[in-house]
Amino acid sequence: MKVNIVYWSATGNTEAMAYAAEEGAKGAGAQVDLMPVSAADASVLDCDVLLLGCPAMGAEELEEGEFEPFFSSIEGSLSGKKLGLFGSYDWGDGEWMRTWQDRAAADGAVLIADGVIANLTPDDEALAACRQLGEVAAKG
């Protein structure tokens, strides 16, 4: 099983979540490629499951400098793609994740689990949820 994980992180919170997801997927036997969004292109779709991580920014939106343009560029290719989402936030109630999940579902993506969110620095529970997301991804 091939799992690709692409993330954007300014503070390291979403990056920590990405590494936890990688740990879970590798522990469950998947081949995993982990990369920041700055290193990603459409070839990340060449996998069994794609995990994407981005924190809430602004008015509960995806980061607009790098991540939003990347996500927009692959949206047309998400139909039927197994996808998992994760990220951290500082305010609000996680609305950006619900909006992102709805957007991905409207694109035809098959969400493998509810999006994993963490308020600020991910605690043990959030990191465990990310490892679990990685395990689910590894099972396809």
Secondary structure, 3 states (H helix, E strand, C coil): CEEEEEECCCCCHHHHHHHHHHHHHHHCCCEEEEEEHHHCCHHHHCCCEEEEECCCECCCECCCCCHHHHHHHHHHHCCCCEEEEEEEECCCCCHHHHHHHHHHHHCCCEECCCCEEEECCCCHHHHHHHHHHHHHHHCC
